[in-house]
Amino acid sequence: MNLDLRQAILNNIKNKSEEQLMDMVKTAIEDHDEKTLPGLGVIFEVIWQNTDEQIKESMIETLSKNL
């Protein structure tokens, strides 16, 4: 059996509203649930792939300052 985790996550969230996506991200972060980390990674990948370079630089700067 070949399981594509990334595609499964995308299929699971593709029809969610913006409010549902916001709630999902907030809950995943607030609950510190290890099971949600792959999903957050896929979400970050989608954001990264669809963001311009200036925003990417800002995100990396924020990450660097807060580690």
N, C-alpha and C positions, 0 to 999 in steps of 0.2 A: 504494500500500500504506500503510495507516494502522497504525502501531505504537504501542501504548500501553505505554510502558516501565514505568510504575508498576504496571500490572496484570500485566505479564510477571514483574516482580520478586516481586510478591505471590503469584502462582501458583507460582513457583519455590520459595518458602520456606514455603508454608502448611502443608505436611504434615511439616515437620521437628520433631524432638523439641526440648525445651528445651536439652539437651546439644548437639545439632547447631547450634542457633541461637547458643549461646554460643561454640562453636568457630568458627562462621562470622564472627561479629563480631570475636572476638579475632584471627583470622587476617587479616581485612581491615585491621584497625588496625595490627597488627604488621608486615605486609608492605608497608605504604604504597603499595598498588597503586591507581593512579588509576582503574582500571576499576571498583573496588568502591564508589567514592564515591556514585554514584546509588543503589545498593542500600542503603547506610548511611543515605542521606537518606530513603528510603522507610521503612526500619525506624524511624528517628527520628520520622517523621510518625505512624506507627501508635502508637508509645509516647506521643507528645504528645497525640494525640486521645483516648487512653484513660487519662489521668493526671489526678488532681485538681489543683486550683490550687496547693495548698501544695507539692506535689512539683514542679510546673512552676516555681514561684518558686525553689525550691532548686536545680533544674537550671540556671536562668539565672544565679543567684548563683555557682554553681560555674564556669560558663562565663566569666562576667565576671572572676572572680578569677584565672582561669588563662590569660587571653589576654594 
